Amino acid sequence: MLNLSDITVRLGGRTILDGATAALPPKSRVGLIGRNGAGKTTLVRVIAGMLEPDMGAAEMPRGTRLGYIAQEAPAGTATPLETVLAADTERAELLAEAETSHDPDRLGEVHERLNAIAAHSAPARAARILVGLGFDEEAQGRPLDSFSGGWRMRVALASLLFSAPDVLLLDEPSNHLDLEAVLWLEDFLQSYPATILIVSHERDFLNKVVDHILHLDRGKLTLYPGGYDAFERQRAERQAQLASARAKQQAEREKLQDYIARNSARASTAKQAQSRVKALARMQPIAELLDDPSLSFDFPSPGALRPPLITLDMADVGYGDTPVLKRLNLRIDPDDRVALLGRNGNGKTTLARLLAAQLAPMAGAMAASGKMRVGYFTQYQVEELDPADTPLEHMTRVMGGATPSAVRAQLGRFGFSGPKATTEVGRLSGGERARLALALITRDAPHLLILDEPTNHLDVDAREALIQALNGYSGAVLIVSHDRHMLEMTADRLVLVDQGSAREFDGSLDDYVALILAGDAEASDKAEAKANRKDARRAAAEAREQTKALRSRVKQTEAELARLTAERSAIDLAMFDPKAADPKLANRSMTELMKLRARIETQIEETEASWLEASGSLEDLAA
């Protein structure tokens, strides 16, 4: 279905893809993974036809419909539901033609095709997708311009899923989603009937959705069967084999070098030594596994503080005069690991900002240790880094007065040593910028780390390194994330932010996932049922409008037939009983009456044919 043949891409003098080759099985669900900066998005853009490779090609059967989410979020006054429905361009064009065409034959073809593509159930299907991605009925009817960029990207994702292409390309689809929407997306993609290529760094998401892993490493592609865990096992085995082969090769190389050194000077063995030199030159070195500094996370440990760090007592918090969360009762201790759960928009970030002292309680009380230091990470901090400055300049600025060695030591904890410390931020990858933001917020060894979606720009290996660093950190951690693996490995307490408040969730993350899936199924069923009822009313109205001309034509031909039949009966009466006939006909000769009757008979036949055609078209539309 999708063949990647010897694709080479060079950008800015650097080879990103180097003869990348793979054949994806038909209707496979493939996870494309690789380290940050490996070239995953570049490969997807080549497949989508947005980037011309220097060599090679992405080959698909003729007529394949390919779908790739736009980089820019949709905007304007259209609603999410209207935007998603417009993604099915064939349906939109057919509906427009059905409203303007007056050709009965063409109308029949249009409606036959509309029925074939289930056009009248489209609003229900679109509503179901939007509900799954977090848009309730009210939100589906609001203009796009009233949503944030992240929510409008959800509309773009919904539009792509609704269009149902033959090859679906998804580049980090979960970055703008909460955990609840990710769970719905997993379920949707598991039953998707065509080929999917997904760039993702979420271990659980890949395990649930994909049946192959396509690994991009040093410009080359390797296809592995199974999900992410299966890939890890196969990769570990392959790395062990490579390490063993490299050790054997190194021993053989040293043996050859020793022989050459001992025998080159002797005339009797010089020929054999020269042969060993050629053998050594032909020996291709086996690549060594690289030590990646992007996997470096080391949070400085704070000094001990007596519990509790923070206590909320019937606290309200919000913006202006409007509370978002009310009657909050929460305690954070120095060794706590807390995960905030709940849909986006329910107030998780508001609670995090309250605990970080960026918002003050509007009512109730909040008590915090006077010596407590808080490190608060958000995506905004990553986006607000000055692209013209280096990590060293950023850290020097925020650690004002610190010695150069202390500044470099803090950067080194997060992999910014040597040239990386003096590289402009604009040239760093998304994962590297996220590491820099974490380095900046932990510069003074905070007692409480608040992390709001810290993994969005990190690859799978970097996420594992972050998990290990958090588990080795001696302070408290409060985390908001849609990455279940991270939550499972770091959180001891679950707090559900929902319905205007926050409460401890009694149960495991698996229990919460089951609760969400059950609720999503019920909400989707209700949305679909409502959309179906609304659609049925709309379809009936459209059908009445579309058949209006035909019904009018049938009515006119029926009236014409009645008139012509009456005229024929009057002629017959004049021919056989002139005294009882209409005086206008009684005075005509038999020859005139017969000619008149023949003309009326012809008109009756033509009108009957017209009536049969209009009635047949009407019946076809009603079928």
Sequence and secondary structure as in RCSB ss.txt:
>XXXX:A:sequence
MLNLSDITVRLGGRTILDGATAALPPKSRVGLIGRNGAGKTTLVRVIAGMLEPDMGAAEMPRGTRLGYIAQEAPA
GTATPLETVLAADTERAELLAEAETSHDPDRLGEVHERLNAIAAHSAPARAARILVGLGFDEEAQGRPLDSFSGG
WRMRVALASLLFSAPDVLLLDEPSNHLDLEAVLWLEDFLQSYPATILIVSHERDFLNKVVDHILHLDRGKLTLYP
GGYDAFERQRAERQAQLASARAKQQAEREKLQDYIARNSARASTAKQAQSRVKALARMQPIAELLDDPSLSFDFP
SPGALRPPLITLDMADVGYGDTPVLKRLNLRIDPDDRVALLGRNGNGKTTLARLLAAQLAPMAGAMAASGKMRVG
YFTQYQVEELDPADTPLEHMTRVMGGATPSAVRAQLGRFGFSGPKATTEVGRLSGGERARLALALITRDAPHLLI
LDEPTNHLDVDAREALIQALNGYSGAVLIVSHDRHMLEMTADRLVLVDQGSAREFDGSLDDYVALILAGDAEASD
KAEAKANRKDARRAAAEAREQTKALRSRVKQTEAELARLTAERSAIDLAMFDPKAADPKLANRSMTELMKLRARI
ETQIEETEASWLEASGSLEDLAA
>XXXX:A:secstr
 EEEEEEEEEETTEEEEEEEEEEE TT EEEEE  TTSSHHHHHHHHTTSS  SEEEEE  TT  EEE  SS   
SSS HHHHHHHT HHHHHHHHHHHH   HHHHHHHHHHHHHTTGGGHHHHHHHHHHHTT  HHHHTS GGGS HH
HHHHHHHHHHHHH  SEEEEESTTTT  HHHHHHHHHHHHT  SEEEEE   HHHHHHH SEEEEEETTEEEEEE
S HHHHHHHHHHHHHHHHHHHHHHHHHHHHHHHHHHHHTT TTTHHHHHHHHHHHHH          GGG     
      S SEEEEEEEEEETTEEEEEEEEEEE TT EEEEES TTSSHHHHHHHHTTSS  SEEEEEE TT  EE
EE HHHHHTS TTS HHHHHHHHTTT  HHHHHHHHHTTT  GGGGGS GGGS HHHHHHHHHHHHTTT  SEEE
EESTTTT  HHHHHHHHHHHHH  SEEEEE S HHHHHHH SEEEEEETTEEEE  S HHHHHHHHHHHHHHHHH
HHHHHHHHHHHHHHHHHHHHHTHHHHHHHHHHHHHHHHHHHHHHHHHHHHH GGGS HHHHTS HHHHHHHHHHH
HHHHHHHHHHHHHHHHHHHHHH 
